[in-house]
Amino acid sequence: MTNPTHSNRATTAAGLALALGAALTLAATPMAAQAADTEKCFGVALKGKNDCKAGAGTTCAGTSKTDYQGNAWSMVPKGTCEKTVSKTSPTGFGQAKEFKEVKA
């Protein structure tokens, strides 16, 4: 005779695994599409508004210490980085790689 409690637990576990897999798939799809249409741009984030790690002393999003920090980046629409103003960049615009800041 089959134990109904054991059967219910197995069904619940399988359902949870399926739901988690579906949620992860749906969450990953927009990020992949977004990644294809965007690029990292250094020196354009405002203080505390960077997207991820901004050099020594920072960990991830929102940890940049100053506006236009040369080692802090934000995701911008592809093709716009080097057209976006950066008050500390040697060129005056965002850069594809981190840079040493110049005085604004």
Backbone as XML, in Angstrom:
<?xml version="1.0"?>
<chain id="A" units="angstrom">
  <residue number="1" name="MET">
    <atom name="N" x="0.838" y="-1.173" z="0.000"/>
    <atom name="CA" x="0.000" y="0.000" z="0.000"/>
    <atom name="C" x="0.890" y="1.246" z="0.000"/>
  </residue>
  <residue number="2" name="THR">
    <atom name="N" x="0.551" y="2.229" z="-0.801"/>
    <atom name="CA" x="1.323" y="3.454" z="-0.931"/>
    <atom name="C" x="0.984" y="4.412" z="0.202"/>
  </residue>
  <residue number="3" name="ASN">
    <atom name="N" x="2.011" y="5.069" z="0.731"/>
    <atom name="CA" x="1.820" y="6.037" z="1.803"/>
    <atom name="C" x="1.377" y="7.359" z="1.181"/>
  </residue>
  <residue number="4" name="PRO">
    <atom name="N" x="0.131" y="7.825" z="1.438"/>
    <atom name="CA" x="-0.360" y="9.053" z="0.801"/>
    <atom name="C" x="0.438" y="10.298" z="1.200"/>
  </residue>
  <residue number="5" name="THR">
    <atom name="N" x="0.965" y="10.338" z="2.405"/>
    <atom name="CA" x="1.757" y="11.492" z="2.842"/>
    <atom name="C" x="3.031" y="11.605" z="2.026"/>
  </residue>
  <residue number="6" name="HIS">
    <atom name="N" x="3.701" y="10.475" z="1.793"/>
    <atom name="CA" x="4.924" y="10.461" z="0.994"/>
    <atom name="C" x="4.629" y="10.889" z="-0.439"/>
  </residue>
  <residue number="7" name="SER">
    <atom name="N" x="3.534" y="10.431" z="-0.996"/>
    <atom name="CA" x="3.150" y="10.777" z="-2.362"/>
    <atom name="C" x="2.866" y="12.274" z="-2.482"/>
  </residue>
  <residue number="8" name="ASN">
    <atom name="N" x="2.174" y="12.846" z="-1.494"/>
    <atom name="CA" x="1.869" y="14.284" z="-1.518"/>
    <atom name="C" x="3.135" y="15.124" z="-1.426"/>
  </residue>
  <residue number="9" name="ARG">
    <atom name="N" x="4.094" y="14.701" z="-0.617"/>
    <atom name="CA" x="5.359" y="15.434" z="-0.493"/>
    <atom name="C" x="6.132" y="15.414" z="-1.806"/>
  </residue>
  <residue number="10" name="ALA">
    <atom name="N" x="6.148" y="14.262" z="-2.460"/>
    <atom name="CA" x="6.854" y="14.145" z="-3.738"/>
    <atom name="C" x="6.208" y="15.040" z="-4.790"/>
  </residue>
  <residue number="11" name="THR">
    <atom name="N" x="4.876" y="15.063" z="-4.809"/>
    <atom name="CA" x="4.157" y="15.902" z="-5.767"/>
    <atom name="C" x="4.427" y="17.379" z="-5.484"/>
  </residue>
  <residue number="12" name="THR">
    <atom name="N" x="4.403" y="17.762" z="-4.218"/>
    <atom name="CA" x="4.673" y="19.148" z="-3.838"/>
    <atom name="C" x="6.097" y="19.550" z="-4.211"/>
  </residue>
  <residue number="13" name="ALA">
    <atom name="N" x="7.065" y="18.689" z="-3.942"/>
    <atom name="CA" x="8.459" y="18.984" z="-4.274"/>
    <atom name="C" x="8.639" y="19.135" z="-5.778"/>
  </residue>
  <residue number="14" name="ALA">
    <atom name="N" x="8.006" y="18.262" z="-6.548"/>
    <atom name="CA" x="8.112" y="18.342" z="-8.006"/>
    <atom name="C" x="7.479" y="19.628" z="-8.517"/>
  </residue>
  <residue number="15" name="GLY">
    <atom name="N" x="6.350" y="20.003" z="-7.948"/>
    <atom name="CA" x="5.676" y="21.239" z="-8.347"/>
    <atom name="C" x="6.513" y="22.468" z="-8.035"/>
  </residue>
  <residue number="16" name="LEU">
    <atom name="N" x="7.125" y="22.478" z="-6.864"/>
    <atom name="CA" x="7.994" y="23.595" z="-6.494"/>
    <atom name="C" x="9.209" y="23.692" z="-7.408"/>
  </residue>
  <residue number="17" name="ALA">
    <atom name="N" x="9.796" y="22.566" z="-7.739"/>
    <atom name="CA" x="10.955" y="22.560" z="-8.635"/>
    <atom name="C" x="10.573" y="23.092" z="-10.012"/>
  </residue>
  <residue number="18" name="LEU">
    <atom name="N" x="9.414" y="22.685" z="-10.505"/>
    <atom name="CA" x="8.939" y="23.149" z="-11.808"/>
    <atom name="C" x="8.681" y="24.661" z="-11.776"/>
  </residue>
  <residue number="19" name="ALA">
    <atom name="N" x="8.036" y="25.134" z="-10.718"/>
    <atom name="CA" x="7.747" y="26.564" z="-10.602"/>
    <atom name="C" x="9.034" y="27.387" z="-10.515"/>
  </residue>
  <residue number="20" name="LEU">
    <atom name="N" x="10.003" y="26.912" z="-9.752"/>
    <atom name="CA" x="11.280" y="27.617" z="-9.628"/>
    <atom name="C" x="12.000" y="27.676" z="-10.973"/>
  </residue>
  <residue number="21" name="GLY">
    <atom name="N" x="12.008" y="26.563" z="-11.685"/>
    <atom name="CA" x="12.648" y="26.530" z="-13.002"/>
    <atom name="C" x="12.004" y="27.510" z="-13.967"/>
  </residue>
  <residue number="22" name="ALA">
    <atom name="N" x="10.678" y="27.565" z="-13.955"/>
    <atom name="CA" x="9.962" y="28.490" z="-14.836"/>
    <atom name="C" x="10.269" y="29.938" z="-14.462"/>
  </residue>
  <residue number="23" name="ALA">
    <atom name="N" x="10.289" y="30.229" z="-13.172"/>
    <atom name="CA" x="10.575" y="31.592" z="-12.720"/>
    <atom name="C" x="11.981" y="32.025" z="-13.119"/>
  </residue>
  <residue number="24" name="LEU">
    <atom name="N" x="12.944" y="31.141" z="-12.964"/>
    <atom name="CA" x="14.324" y="31.474" z="-13.336"/>
    <atom name="C" x="14.455" y="31.698" z="-14.834"/>
  </residue>
  <residue number="25" name="THR">
    <atom name="N" x="13.771" y="30.901" z="-15.623"/>
    <atom name="CA" x="13.810" y="31.056" z="-17.077"/>
    <atom name="C" x="13.220" y="32.397" z="-17.484"/>
  </residue>
  <residue number="26" name="LEU">
    <atom name="N" x="12.079" y="32.750" z="-16.908"/>
    <atom name="CA" x="11.440" y="34.017" z="-17.244"/>
    <atom name="C" x="12.275" y="35.202" z="-16.790"/>
  </residue>
  <residue number="27" name="ALA">
    <atom name="N" x="12.914" y="35.091" z="-15.657"/>
    <atom name="CA" x="13.746" y="36.184" z="-15.151"/>
    <atom name="C" x="14.986" y="36.380" z="-16.004"/>
  </residue>
  <residue number="28" name="ALA">
    <atom name="N" x="15.552" y="35.314" z="-16.520"/>
    <atom name="CA" x="16.787" y="35.397" z="-17.298"/>
    <atom name="C" x="16.547" y="35.947" z="-18.699"/>
  </residue>
  <residue number="29" name="THR">
    <atom name="N" x="15.384" y="35.721" z="-19.266"/>
    <atom name="CA" x="15.109" y="36.134" z="-20.635"/>
    <atom name="C" x="15.207" y="37.646" z="-20.823"/>
  </residue>
  <residue number="30" name="PRO">
    <atom name="N" x="14.556" y="38.484" z="-20.001"/>
    <atom name="CA" x="14.699" y="39.926" z="-20.199"/>
    <atom name="C" x="16.132" y="40.412" z="-20.000"/>
  </residue>
  <residue number="31" name="MET">
    <atom name="N" x="16.867" y="39.820" z="-19.067"/>
    <atom name="CA" x="18.249" y="40.233" z="-18.834"/>
    <atom name="C" x="19.106" y="39.957" z="-20.064"/>
  </residue>
  <residue number="32" name="ALA">
    <atom name="N" x="18.885" y="38.814" z="-20.706"/>
    <atom name="CA" x="19.657" y="38.488" z="-21.902"/>
    <atom name="C" x="19.338" y="39.477" z="-23.018"/>
  </residue>
  <residue number="33" name="ALA">
    <atom name="N" x="18.055" y="39.802" z="-23.167"/>
    <atom name="CA" x="17.666" y="40.765" z="-24.194"/>
    <atom name="C" x="18.223" y="42.142" z="-23.864"/>
  </residue>
  <residue number="34" name="GLN">
    <atom name="N" x="18.175" y="42.516" z="-22.589"/>
    <atom name="CA" x="18.700" y="43.808" z="-22.170"/>
    <atom name="C" x="20.200" y="43.878" z="-22.397"/>
  </residue>
  <residue number="35" name="ALA">
    <atom name="N" x="20.916" y="42.820" z="-22.075"/>
    <atom name="CA" x="22.371" y="42.809" z="-22.213"/>
    <atom name="C" x="22.790" y="43.020" z="-23.663"/>
  </residue>
  <residue number="36" name="ALA">
    <atom name="N" x="22.016" y="42.513" z="-24.605"/>
    <atom name="CA" x="22.357" y="42.649" z="-26.015"/>
    <atom name="C" x="22.189" y="44.092" z="-26.498"/>
  </residue>
  <residue number="37" name="ASP">
    <atom name="N" x="21.325" y="44.857" z="-25.830"/>
    <atom name="CA" x="21.027" y="46.217" z="-26.261"/>
    <atom name="C" x="21.725" y="47.288" z="-25.429"/>
  </residue>
  <residue number="38" name="THR">
    <atom name="N" x="22.552" y="46.861" z="-24.469"/>
    <atom name="CA" x="23.210" y="47.822" z="-23.591"/>
    <atom name="C" x="24.699" y="47.540" z="-23.490"/>
  </residue>
  <residue number="39" name="GLU">
    <atom name="N" x="25.418" y="48.496" z="-22.916"/>
    <atom name="CA" x="26.853" y="48.326" z="-22.698"/>
    <atom name="C" x="27.259" y="49.048" z="-21.419"/>
  </residue>
  <residue number="40" name="LYS">
    <atom name="N" x="28.373" y="48.603" z="-20.831"/>
    <atom name="CA" x="28.922" y="49.280" z="-19.659"/>
    <atom name="C" x="29.506" y="50.609" z="-20.102"/>
  </residue>
  <residue number="41" name="CYS">
    <atom name="N" x="29.286" y="51.625" z="-19.282"/>
    <atom name="CA" x="29.843" y="52.938" z="-19.582"/>
    <atom name="C" x="30.423" y="53.518" z="-18.296"/>
  </residue>
  <residue number="42" name="PHE">
    <atom name="N" x="31.730" y="53.725" z="-18.291"/>
    <atom name="CA" x="32.434" y="54.241" z="-17.121"/>
    <atom name="C" x="32.391" y="55.764" z="-17.095"/>
  </residue>
  <residue number="43" name="GLY">
    <atom name="N" x="32.262" y="56.303" z="-15.875"/>
    <atom name="CA" x="32.349" y="57.740" z="-15.687"/>
    <atom name="C" x="31.065" y="58.512" z="-15.897"/>
  </residue>
  <residue number="44" name="VAL">
    <atom name="N" x="29.934" y="57.844" z="-16.028"/>
    <atom name="CA" x="28.673" y="58.552" z="-16.245"/>
    <atom name="C" x="27.707" y="58.435" z="-15.071"/>
  </residue>
  <residue number="45" name="ALA">
    <atom name="N" x="27.993" y="57.542" z="-14.124"/>
    <atom name="CA" x="27.090" y="57.337" z="-12.984"/>
    <atom name="C" x="27.222" y="58.479" z="-11.978"/>
  </residue>
  <residue number="46" name="LEU">
    <atom name="N" x="26.107" y="58.848" z="-11.407"/>
    <atom name="CA" x="26.132" y="59.828" z="-10.325"/>
    <atom name="C" x="26.406" y="59.113" z="-9.008"/>
  </residue>
  <residue number="47" name="LYS">
    <atom name="N" x="26.818" y="59.860" z="-7.998"/>
    <atom name="CA" x="27.157" y="59.301" z="-6.684"/>
    <atom name="C" x="26.040" y="58.372" z="-6.194"/>
  </residue>
  <residue number="48" name="GLY">
    <atom name="N" x="26.433" y="57.129" z="-5.875"/>
    <atom name="CA" x="25.483" y="56.155" z="-5.351"/>
    <atom name="C" x="24.531" y="55.570" z="-6.373"/>
  </residue>
  <residue number="49" name="LYS">
    <atom name="N" x="24.750" y="55.820" z="-7.655"/>
    <atom name="CA" x="23.825" y="55.354" z="-8.697"/>
    <atom name="C" x="24.472" y="54.411" z="-9.706"/>
  </residue>
  <residue number="50" name="ASN">
    <atom name="N" x="25.697" y="53.944" z="-9.445"/>
    <atom name="CA" x="26.356" y="53.036" z="-10.390"/>
    <atom name="C" x="25.658" y="51.682" z="-10.393"/>
  </residue>
  <residue number="51" name="ASP">
    <atom name="N" x="25.838" y="50.922" z="-11.473"/>
    <atom name="CA" x="25.180" y="49.628" z="-11.597"/>
    <atom name="C" x="25.895" y="48.512" z="-10.864"/>
  </residue>
  <residue number="52" name="CYS">
    <atom name="N" x="27.206" y="48.519" z="-10.796"/>
    <atom name="CA" x="27.889" y="47.474" z="-10.026"/>
    <atom name="C" x="29.266" y="47.948" z="-9.590"/>
  </residue>
  <residue number="53" name="LYS">
    <atom name="N" x="30.130" y="47.014" z="-9.218"/>
    <atom name="CA" x="31.406" y="47.323" z="-8.573"/>
    <atom name="C" x="32.103" y="48.541" z="-9.173"/>
  </residue>
  <residue number="54" name="ALA">
    <atom name="N" x="32.537" y="49.401" z="-8.275"/>
    <atom name="CA" x="33.184" y="50.638" z="-8.688"/>
    <atom name="C" x="34.559" y="50.755" z="-8.052"/>
  </residue>
  <residue number="55" name="GLY">
    <atom name="N" x="35.397" y="49.769" z="-8.270"/>
    <atom name="CA" x="36.767" y="49.822" z="-7.785"/>
    <atom name="C" x="36.933" y="49.545" z="-6.305"/>
  </residue>
  <residue number="56" name="ALA">
    <atom name="N" x="38.123" y="49.803" z="-5.823"/>
    <atom name="CA" x="38.474" y="49.518" z="-4.426"/>
    <atom name="C" x="37.542" y="50.244" z="-3.466"/>
  </residue>
  <residue number="57" name="GLY">
    <atom name="N" x="37.136" y="49.530" z="-2.423"/>
    <atom name="CA" x="36.280" y="50.116" z="-1.401"/>
    <atom name="C" x="34.801" y="50.071" z="-1.713"/>
  </residue>
  <residue number="58" name="THR">
    <atom name="N" x="34.436" y="49.502" z="-2.846"/>
    <atom name="CA" x="33.020" y="49.378" z="-3.194"/>
    <atom name="C" x="32.705" y="47.918" z="-3.468"/>
  </residue>
  <residue number="59" name="THR">
    <atom name="N" x="31.445" y="47.588" z="-3.404"/>
    <atom name="CA" x="31.052" y="46.203" z="-3.638"/>
    <atom name="C" x="30.188" y="46.056" z="-4.865"/>
  </residue>
  <residue number="60" name="CYS">
    <atom name="N" x="29.072" y="46.754" z="-4.896"/>
    <atom name="CA" x="28.210" y="46.600" z="-6.063"/>
    <atom name="C" x="27.345" y="47.834" z="-6.255"/>
  </residue>
  <residue number="61" name="ALA">
    <atom name="N" x="26.175" y="47.639" z="-6.828"/>
    <atom name="CA" x="25.315" y="48.747" z="-7.221"/>
    <atom name="C" x="25.126" y="49.772" z="-6.111"/>
  </residue>
  <residue number="62" name="GLY">
    <atom name="N" x="25.193" y="51.028" z="-6.494"/>
    <atom name="CA" x="24.927" y="52.114" z="-5.572"/>
    <atom name="C" x="26.054" y="52.470" z="-4.624"/>
  </residue>
  <residue number="63" name="THR">
    <atom name="N" x="27.280" y="52.045" z="-4.927"/>
    <atom name="CA" x="28.383" y="52.283" z="-3.995"/>
    <atom name="C" x="29.416" y="53.290" z="-4.493"/>
  </residue>
  <residue number="64" name="SER">
    <atom name="N" x="29.177" y="53.928" z="-5.629"/>
    <atom name="CA" x="30.143" y="54.933" z="-6.088"/>
    <atom name="C" x="30.141" y="56.110" z="-5.116"/>
  </residue>
  <residue number="65" name="LYS">
    <atom name="N" x="31.306" y="56.666" z="-4.900"/>
    <atom name="CA" x="31.494" y="57.704" z="-3.878"/>
    <atom name="C" x="31.311" y="59.125" z="-4.407"/>
  </residue>
  <residue number="66" name="THR">
    <atom name="N" x="31.479" y="59.315" z="-5.721"/>
    <atom name="CA" x="31.375" y="60.652" z="-6.304"/>
    <atom name="C" x="30.642" y="60.586" z="-7.636"/>
  </residue>
  <residue number="67" name="ASP">
    <atom name="N" x="30.148" y="61.725" z="-8.088"/>
    <atom name="CA" x="29.567" y="61.812" z="-9.429"/>
    <atom name="C" x="30.662" y="61.590" z="-10.465"/>
  </residue>
  <residue number="68" name="TYR">
    <atom name="N" x="30.343" y="60.902" z="-11.526"/>
    <atom name="CA" x="31.235" y="60.683" z="-12.672"/>
    <atom name="C" x="32.537" y="59.978" z="-12.294"/>
  </residue>
  <residue number="69" name="GLN">
    <atom name="N" x="32.473" y="59.097" z="-11.312"/>
    <atom name="CA" x="33.658" y="58.354" z="-10.853"/>
    <atom name="C" x="34.209" y="57.517" z="-12.002"/>
  </residue>
  <residue number="70" name="GLY">
    <atom name="N" x="35.496" y="57.612" z="-12.248"/>
    <atom name="CA" x="36.125" y="56.968" z="-13.400"/>
    <atom name="C" x="36.136" y="55.453" z="-13.389"/>
  </residue>
  <residue number="71" name="ASN">
    <atom name="N" x="35.971" y="54.836" z="-12.224"/>
    <atom name="CA" x="35.946" y="53.375" z="-12.183"/>
    <atom name="C" x="34.563" y="52.835" z="-11.851"/>
  </residue>
  <residue number="72" name="ALA">
    <atom name="N" x="33.548" y="53.693" z="-11.910"/>
    <atom name="CA" x="32.162" y="53.275" z="-11.689"/>
    <atom name="C" x="31.446" y="53.260" z="-13.031"/>
  </residue>
  <residue number="73" name="TRP">
    <atom name="N" x="30.629" y="52.238" z="-13.238"/>
    <atom name="CA" x="29.945" y="52.152" z="-14.525"/>
    <atom name="C" x="28.443" y="52.006" z="-14.359"/>
  </residue>
  <residue number="74" name="SER">
    <atom name="N" x="27.741" y="52.371" z="-15.418"/>
    <atom name="CA" x="26.304" y="52.171" z="-15.540"/>
    <atom name="C" x="26.046" y="51.547" z="-16.897"/>
  </residue>
  <residue number="75" name="MET">
    <atom name="N" x="24.968" y="50.792" z="-16.998"/>
    <atom name="CA" x="24.563" y="50.243" z="-18.288"/>
    <atom name="C" x="23.817" y="51.343" z="-19.044"/>
  </residue>
  <residue number="76" name="VAL">
    <atom name="N" x="24.196" y="51.537" z="-20.288"/>
    <atom name="CA" x="23.558" y="52.539" z="-21.137"/>
    <atom name="C" x="23.183" y="51.878" z="-22.458"/>
  </residue>
  <residue number="77" name="PRO">
    <atom name="N" x="22.251" y="52.471" z="-23.213"/>
    <atom name="CA" x="21.919" y="51.901" z="-24.516"/>
    <atom name="C" x="23.164" y="51.804" z="-25.396"/>
  </residue>
  <residue number="78" name="LYS">
    <atom name="N" x="23.299" y="50.680" z="-26.081"/>
    <atom name="CA" x="24.461" y="50.431" z="-26.933"/>
    <atom name="C" x="24.650" y="51.589" z="-27.917"/>
  </residue>
  <residue number="79" name="GLY">
    <atom name="N" x="25.891" y="52.052" z="-28.022"/>
    <atom name="CA" x="26.227" y="53.123" z="-28.953"/>
    <atom name="C" x="26.114" y="54.526" z="-28.375"/>
  </residue>
  <residue number="80" name="THR">
    <atom name="N" x="25.698" y="54.648" z="-27.102"/>
    <atom name="CA" x="25.530" y="55.983" z="-26.524"/>
    <atom name="C" x="26.599" y="56.351" z="-25.506"/>
  </residue>
  <residue number="81" name="CYS">
    <atom name="N" x="27.408" y="55.404" z="-25.073"/>
    <atom name="CA" x="28.373" y="55.668" z="-24.004"/>
    <atom name="C" x="29.287" y="56.842" z="-24.335"/>
  </residue>
  <residue number="82" name="GLU">
    <atom name="N" x="29.930" y="56.798" z="-25.457"/>
    <atom name="CA" x="30.920" y="57.819" z="-25.799"/>
    <atom name="C" x="30.280" y="59.115" z="-26.293"/>
  </residue>
  <residue number="83" name="LYS">
    <atom name="N" x="28.933" y="59.186" z="-26.179"/>
    <atom name="CA" x="28.202" y="60.422" z="-26.471"/>
    <atom name="C" x="27.599" y="61.004" z="-25.194"/>
  </residue>
  <residue number="84" name="THR">
    <atom name="N" x="27.748" y="60.258" z="-24.072"/>
    <atom name="CA" x="27.176" y="60.672" z="-22.792"/>
    <atom name="C" x="28.201" y="61.497" z="-22.019"/>
  </residue>
  <residue number="85" name="VAL">
    <atom name="N" x="27.799" y="62.656" z="-21.537"/>
    <atom name="CA" x="28.706" y="63.571" z="-20.834"/>
    <atom name="C" x="29.265" y="62.936" z="-19.566"/>
  </residue>
  <residue number="86" name="SER">
    <atom name="N" x="30.568" y="63.116" z="-19.372"/>
    <atom name="CA" x="31.259" y="62.727" z="-18.144"/>
    <atom name="C" x="32.177" y="63.878" z="-17.764"/>
  </residue>
  <residue number="87" name="LYS">
    <atom name="N" x="31.910" y="64.498" z="-16.641"/>
    <atom name="CA" x="32.677" y="65.677" z="-16.226"/>
    <atom name="C" x="34.080" y="65.353" z="-15.747"/>
  </residue>
  <residue number="88" name="THR">
    <atom name="N" x="34.422" y="64.069" z="-15.608"/>
    <atom name="CA" x="35.763" y="63.704" z="-15.131"/>
    <atom name="C" x="36.574" y="62.932" z="-16.161"/>
  </residue>
  <residue number="89" name="SER">
    <atom name="N" x="35.980" y="62.629" z="-17.299"/>
    <atom name="CA" x="36.661" y="61.856" z="-18.340"/>
    <atom name="C" x="37.632" y="62.740" z="-19.120"/>
  </residue>
  <residue number="90" name="PRO">
    <atom name="N" x="38.760" y="62.192" z="-19.532"/>
    <atom name="CA" x="39.704" y="62.973" z="-20.340"/>
    <atom name="C" x="39.092" y="63.502" z="-21.636"/>
  </residue>
  <residue number="91" name="THR">
    <atom name="N" x="38.077" y="62.798" z="-22.152"/>
    <atom name="CA" x="37.437" y="63.227" z="-23.397"/>
    <atom name="C" x="36.178" y="64.044" z="-23.152"/>
  </residue>
  <residue number="92" name="GLY">
    <atom name="N" x="35.702" y="64.050" z="-21.899"/>
    <atom name="CA" x="34.454" y="64.744" z="-21.589"/>
    <atom name="C" x="33.222" y="63.876" z="-21.767"/>
  </residue>
  <residue number="93" name="PHE">
    <atom name="N" x="33.454" y="62.607" z="-22.145"/>
    <atom name="CA" x="32.349" y="61.679" z="-22.376"/>
    <atom name="C" x="32.639" y="60.342" z="-21.708"/>
  </residue>
  <residue number="94" name="GLY">
    <atom name="N" x="31.592" y="59.516" z="-21.560"/>
    <atom name="CA" x="31.749" y="58.186" z="-20.984"/>
    <atom name="C" x="32.769" y="57.367" z="-21.750"/>
  </residue>
  <residue number="95" name="GLN">
    <atom name="N" x="33.316" y="56.355" z="-21.083"/>
    <atom name="CA" x="34.355" y="55.511" z="-21.674"/>
    <atom name="C" x="33.976" y="54.037" z="-21.538"/>
  </residue>
  <residue number="96" name="ALA">
    <atom name="N" x="34.453" y="53.219" z="-22.462"/>
    <atom name="CA" x="34.200" y="51.779" z="-22.424"/>
    <atom name="C" x="35.022" y="51.090" z="-21.332"/>
  </residue>
  <residue number="97" name="LYS">
    <atom name="N" x="36.086" y="51.740" z="-20.871"/>
    <atom name="CA" x="36.942" y="51.184" z="-19.812"/>
    <atom name="C" x="37.131" y="52.233" z="-18.729"/>
  </residue>
  <residue number="98" name="GLU">
    <atom name="N" x="37.447" y="51.751" z="-17.511"/>
    <atom name="CA" x="37.666" y="52.716" z="-16.430"/>
    <atom name="C" x="38.847" y="53.618" z="-16.763"/>
  </residue>
  <residue number="99" name="PHE">
    <atom name="N" x="38.855" y="54.799" z="-16.179"/>
    <atom name="CA" x="39.886" y="55.784" z="-16.495"/>
    <atom name="C" x="40.271" y="56.572" z="-15.253"/>
  </residue>
  <residue number="100" name="LYS">
    <atom name="N" x="41.426" y="57.226" z="-15.350"/>
    <atom name="CA" x="41.878" y="58.127" z="-14.281"/>
    <atom name="C" x="41.160" y="59.452" z="-14.492"/>
  </residue>
  <residue number="101" name="GLU">
    <atom name="N" x="40.497" y="59.910" z="-13.465"/>
    <atom name="CA" x="39.686" y="61.116" z="-13.558"/>
    <atom name="C" x="40.536" y="62.381" z="-13.698"/>
  </residue>
  <residue number="102" name="VAL">
    <atom name="N" x="40.018" y="63.326" z="-14.469"/>
    <atom name="CA" x="40.614" y="64.654" z="-14.558"/>
    <atom name="C" x="39.726" y="65.594" z="-13.756"/>
  </residue>
  <residue number="103" name="LYS">
    <atom name="N" x="40.265" y="66.700" z="-13.295"/>
    <atom name="CA" x="39.473" y="67.661" z="-12.512"/>
    <atom name="C" x="38.392" y="68.269" z="-13.386"/>
  </residue>
  <residue number="104" name="ALA">
    <atom name="N" x="37.210" y="68.340" z="-12.827"/>
    <atom name="CA" x="36.071" y="68.894" z="-13.571"/>
    <atom name="C" x="36.110" y="70.404" z="-13.605"/>
  </residue>
</chain>
